[in-house]
Structure formats: C-alpha cells, structure tokens
C-alpha cells in the first residue's frame, strides 16, 4: 500500500518528552534548599496519587523524577564563616554605584525576585570567597564589585 494512504497515528507528530535538564556540576544546597526539595517530592507524590488523567500523570512523574534526583544528589553546605561570601551567605555589595543585598543559594532554591541567586550565577561566582572591604573584578572590569558585608542568612540555614 502506498504511504499516501497509510493512516499516521497522532503520536508520530508529538514532540518527544525529554527529562527535565539537571544543572551541570555539584548539587550544593542550603538546609532550606534540602527541605524545599523534600517538600516538592511530597507535593508531587500527592498530586500523582489523585490524578486520573494519563498525560497529566506523566508530566507530574517527570517532575518527580527530577526532584528525586536533586534530593538524592543534594550536598548540604555548612553555615558560612562570618565575613566570608559562600553558599548561604547574605551579601551586601556595591556594583555600578548601587548597593544591593543578595543571598547565595543552590540552583533549585534560586529566586532572583526574592534576592536569592544560584551559586553558579556569574555574579555569585565573582563574589565567592570574598570578604568585606574587597574589590572584585566582574565582567572584565577591575574593582567593579565592592563587598560591604557578608554573614550567614538565617532564613536559608533553617
């Protein structure tokens, strides 16, 4: 039979479902980050248990696999030392004449709108290990960042 008369199934035209991408590198988290991963796993397991629609269940199971992997590979970081920028630090710095405050966290707990950036973000990488009073290079500019203060953020340590 000619290919022109063959009925193609709807599945042949669907985009393949890939797993959610896992960020490259170690899965460094704060204690809050580990707790959030556990909460995500519990929430997804609950949603899967009450979902009847097969497509929706597949999407939830895909997300659950991601969060199970992230939970299993999580490396909780110790409370950062006083006055040293690290994962879990709340950092006040000056950049381009404006003073800002950010907390450095793991990938899955990053929320720039709340002032939480991932440790792998270029700005966080530039500040890691710095201490108040230091001037740091950033985006090819010497002394672009001035570290004003750094301390453990108690919110992400809980």
N, C-alpha and C positions, 0 to 999 in steps of 0.2 A: 504494500500500500504506500502511496506517495506520502511524504512528510506533510504536505499541504493539507491532507485530510485527517491527520492524527490530532486527537484532542490532547492539548497540553494541560497538565494539572496546574492549579493556581500556585502550588508550592514551587514550581520551576521558576516563577517570576519573583519570588520573595528574596529579599536581601538575606544573606546568611547571618545568623546570630552568633556573634563572637563574644567571648568572655570579656568582662569589664577589664580594662588595662590596669595592671598593677604598676605603681610608680617604681622606677629603677632605683636600686640601692637599698640600703637597710631601712627597715620599718621602725624608726625611732619615734617613740611616743612619750607623752607625759602621763602621769597617773590618770588624769581626767580623760586623756585620749583612749587609754585602755578601757576605762569604764564606758565611754561612748561607743566603742566597738562592741562591747558586750550587750549594751542596750539595743544597738542596731540589729544584732543577731537575734535577740529575744523578740524584738518587734516583728522582724521578717518571718520568724518561725510561727508567730501567732497569726500573721496575715495569711501565710500559706495554709495554715490549718483551717481557716474559714473561707478560703477562696475556692469557688467551684469552676470558674472559667479557666479552661486549659491554658490559653495564651497568657493570661494574667499570672497564672501559677508559674509558668515557665520564666516570665520576667522576674518574678519575686525570687525564684530559686537561683536564677543567675546572679542577682544581687546578693543573696545569702551566701553563695559560693565565694564571692569577692570578700565579704565581711568575715567569713570563716577563715579565709586565707590571711587576711590582715590581722585578725585576732591571734592566729597561731604563730605568726611571724613577728608580732609586736615585741619590741625591746624597750621596756620602760627605762627612761633615763633618770639618773639620780637628781636630787634637788641641786640646782646650780649653786656654785660657790658665790658668796657675796661679792659684788662688784666685778663679776666676770660674765660676759654675754655667752649664753649657752641655751640649749633647748629647755624651755620652761622659764626663761628669763623675761621679765618685763623691762624693756629698754627704752630710755628716753634719749633721743639723739637730735642733732640739728643737721638738716640736709637742705641745701639751697636757701639758707637763711630762715627756714621754718623749722620750729621744734615740733617733734612728733613723738608719740609713745606707741610701741608695738610689743606684742608678746610672741615669742618664737615657739612654735609647736610642731607636732607631727603633721604629715600630709592630710590625713583624714579629718583632723580637727581644725584645719586652717579655715579661717573665715575673715578675709580682709575687711569686710564691712564692720566687723567687731574688733578689728585691730589685732587679729591673730594671723600670722603668716607662717608658712611652712619653712622648716629649717633649710630646705633646698632652694628657696627663692633667692635670687641674686642679692637682694638687699640683706637678707638674713645671713647668707654665706659671707658677705663682706664684713659683717659685724661679729661673727662667731669668734670667741676667744678674746675679744677686745675688753678694755677696762675704761671706766670714766676718765676723761681727760685725753684720751687717744684721738688722733685724727687719722682717718682711714681713706684709702683710695676707693673710688667707686665709679664705675663706668668710664674708666680711663682718666679720671681726674684725680690728681693728688689732693689730699686733705679735703675731700668732698663731704665726708661724714665726721661729725664731732660727737663722740659718745659723752652724754651728760650724766646718765645714771643707769645702773643695772642692778636688779635684785630679783630674787625668786618670786614669781607670780603665784600667790597662794591659791588663786582660783583654779589654775591648771594643776596644782600639786595635790588637790583634794580628790 
